[in-house]
Amino acid sequence: MTELHLWLRHETRTTERRTPIVPSDARRLIESGVSITVEDSPQRIFSLEEYEEAGCRVAEAGSWVSAPQHAVIVGLKELPDEPAELTHRHIFFGHAYKGQPGAEELLRRFAAGGGALLDLEYLVDDQGRRLAAFGFWAGYLGAALAVLHHRGALTTPLVPTTKEAMEAELRASQGDLSALVIGALGRSGRGARVALGEAGVEPTCWDLAETRALDRPALLAHELMVNTVLTTSPVPPFLTDKDLDEPDRRLRTISDVTVDVGSPMNVLPIYDTTTEWDHPVRRLREHPPLDLIAIDNLPSLLPREASTDFSAALLPQLSAFETSGPWGRCLDRFHQACRELGITVRELPDD
Ligand SMILES: NC(=O)c1ccc[n+]([C@@H]2O[C@H](COP(=O)([O-])OP(=O)(O)OC[C@H]3O[C@@H](n4cnc5c(N)ncnc54)[C@H](O)[C@@H]3O)[C@@H](O)[C@H]2O)c1
């Protein structure tokens, strides 16, 4: 078995400042015998020098394409369009198993090169629970932006910030507010409750039990709603266009952290495009007003905190990188997705 060589790549998405491995965890991995190469990346929230000091080798941005064959390439978001053939094992969020745009092309690139996708979304324990996720910070930010907007205190365009700065803004914002978090028992739901707490708001919390027989008038009686549910099978929508036209509606601000736009699982089919950092809020109704926040890369707004927590969760998995257990399940999921599309994959040679 060859020594594990992780290759932390530069992210091509310019707003992506997060990293799945922070320098202090890189040091721990190196101390346990893993070798790590880190690509230079101007926007990454941690400097290249911090990785060098931790004992990492450094390389140019994008040089993973010629990394040694056994290196495992680690990133978060999409790969660049080239090369056409992917020859390595890649750990990142591929978004390629639910028929997303570009999914089949990506899987075909892996099949053509003999590489494999080890998708972080499918890195789960034997109960199927995600082992590393950004949910907490997504919920925190989704609720924070909503409460700031609702109180007229949101500064746009949004830019990456720190927890301390966000906390100070939340504490300084004023105004009574009735808020509802749906999916409150999950990771994002917990983050949303923490942010609302910092803003002095005690929300109503709903999860599966409370939505089974949905009390829509009660939902519409809250001024602010944060949706953080994760559904794996379709459920009746929490709101439809008709509900938004309800004249007695008190609801004024919705933050949809789940952002399942276009999916059959969407519990908020009341809009069809996400909102962005430049224009985070979209008005859905004028009388009475109703505003929507639906940003799909919320944790990137707190890149240091989000990276640090994610990396801490990923570290034990990387220390135990192997072809069984969670990584074996990731590989099986990749093979299954390829099979479903009729794509033939070559098995990787054993180390
Ligand atoms: N917008 C972003 O930037 C961003 C970032 C990360 C995650 N997310 C998304 O946030 C969502 C939540 O992620 P998570 O990590 O918190 O998931 P999670 O599994 O930890 O929590 C989801 C919660 O939703 C609850 N739930 C499921 N169906 C429900 C229903 N019908 N009614 C009420 N509650 C229900 C579950 O019981 C659970 O408590 C996911 O869809 C995820 O993709 C968004």
The ligand as an SDF file (V2000), in Angstrom:
LIG
                    3D

 44 48  0  0  0  0  0  0  0  0999 V2000
  -27.9880   27.2090    0.8810 N   0  0  0  0  0  0  0  0  0  0  0  0
  -26.8020   26.7010    1.1380 C   0  0  0  0  0  0  0  0  0  0  0  0
  -25.7670   27.3240    0.9420 O   0  0  0  0  0  0  0  0  0  0  0  0
  -26.7220   25.3260    1.7480 C   0  0  0  0  0  0  0  0  0  0  0  0
  -25.5080   24.8500    2.2560 C   0  0  0  0  0  0  0  0  0  0  0  0
  -25.4900   23.5940    2.8840 C   0  0  0  0  0  0  0  0  0  0  0  0
  -26.6640   22.8320    2.9470 C   0  0  0  0  0  0  0  0  0  0  0  0
  -27.8090   23.3290    2.3910 N   0  0  0  0  0  0  0  0  0  0  0  0
  -29.0590   22.5580    2.4090 C   0  0  0  0  0  0  0  0  0  0  0  0
  -29.7170   22.7210    3.6490 O   0  0  0  0  0  0  0  0  0  0  0  0
  -30.6180   21.6210    3.8350 C   0  0  0  0  0  0  0  0  0  0  0  0
  -30.5370   21.1230    5.2500 C   0  0  0  0  0  0  0  0  0  0  0  0
  -29.2810   20.5170    5.4430 O   0  0  0  0  0  0  0  0  0  0  0  0
  -28.8730   19.9160    6.8650 P   0  0  0  0  0  0  0  0  0  0  0  0
  -27.4160   19.5880    6.8060 O   0  0  0  0  0  0  0  0  0  0  0  0
  -29.3570   20.8340    7.9360 O   0  0  0  0  0  0  0  0  0  0  0  0
  -29.7490   18.5930    6.8850 O   0  0  0  0  0  0  0  0  0  0  0  0
  -30.1450   17.7320    8.1580 P   0  0  0  0  0  0  0  0  0  0  0  0
  -30.4500   16.3790    7.6390 O   0  0  0  0  0  0  0  0  0  0  0  0
  -29.1270   17.8860    9.2520 O   0  0  0  0  0  0  0  0  0  0  0  0
  -31.4960   18.4130    8.6930 O   0  0  0  0  0  0  0  0  0  0  0  0
  -32.6920   18.4260    7.9530 C   0  0  0  0  0  0  0  0  0  0  0  0
  -33.8560   18.4920    8.9250 C   0  0  0  0  0  0  0  0  0  0  0  0
  -35.0600   18.5900    8.1540 O   0  0  0  0  0  0  0  0  0  0  0  0
  -36.0300   17.8130    8.8320 C   0  0  0  0  0  0  0  0  0  0  0  0
  -37.1060   17.4840    7.9030 N   0  0  0  0  0  0  0  0  0  0  0  0
  -37.0920   16.6250    6.8610 C   0  0  0  0  0  0  0  0  0  0  0  0
  -38.2880   16.6120    6.2420 N   0  0  0  0  0  0  0  0  0  0  0  0
  -39.0730   17.4840    6.9210 C   0  0  0  0  0  0  0  0  0  0  0  0
  -40.4090   17.9000    6.7790 C   0  0  0  0  0  0  0  0  0  0  0  0
  -41.2040   17.4080    5.8260 N   0  0  0  0  0  0  0  0  0  0  0  0
  -40.8930   18.8010    7.6620 N   0  0  0  0  0  0  0  0  0  0  0  0
  -40.1150   19.3030    8.6410 C   0  0  0  0  0  0  0  0  0  0  0  0
  -38.8330   18.9490    8.8320 N   0  0  0  0  0  0  0  0  0  0  0  0
  -38.3270   18.0460    7.9830 C   0  0  0  0  0  0  0  0  0  0  0  0
  -35.2590   16.5720    9.3130 C   0  0  0  0  0  0  0  0  0  0  0  0
  -35.9740   15.8760   10.3120 O   0  0  0  0  0  0  0  0  0  0  0  0
  -33.9790   17.2420    9.8320 C   0  0  0  0  0  0  0  0  0  0  0  0
  -34.1020   17.6180   11.1700 O   0  0  0  0  0  0  0  0  0  0  0  0
  -30.2300   20.5950    2.7750 C   0  0  0  0  0  0  0  0  0  0  0  0
  -31.1840   20.6130    1.7380 O   0  0  0  0  0  0  0  0  0  0  0  0
  -28.8970   21.0640    2.2680 C   0  0  0  0  0  0  0  0  0  0  0  0
  -28.6650   20.7090    0.9200 O   0  0  0  0  0  0  0  0  0  0  0  0
  -27.8640   24.5520    1.8180 C   0  0  0  0  0  0  0  0  0  0  0  0
  1  2  1  0
  2  3  2  0
  2  4  1  0
  4  5  1  0
  4 44  2  0
  5  6  2  0
  6  7  1  0
  7  8  2  0
  8  9  1  0
  8 44  1  0
  9 10  1  0
  9 42  1  0
 10 11  1  0
 11 12  1  0
 11 40  1  0
 12 13  1  0
 13 14  1  0
 14 15  2  0
 14 16  1  0
 14 17  1  0
 17 18  1  0
 18 19  2  0
 18 20  1  0
 18 21  1  0
 21 22  1  0
 22 23  1  0
 23 24  1  0
 23 38  1  0
 24 25  1  0
 25 26  1  0
 25 36  1  0
 26 27  1  0
 26 35  1  0
 27 28  2  0
 28 29  1  0
 29 30  1  0
 29 35  2  0
 30 31  1  0
 30 32  2  0
 32 33  1  0
 33 34  2  0
 34 35  1  0
 36 37  1  0
 36 38  1  0
 38 39  1  0
 40 41  1  0
 40 42  1  0
 42 43  1  0
M  CHG  2   8   1  16  -1
M  END
$$$$
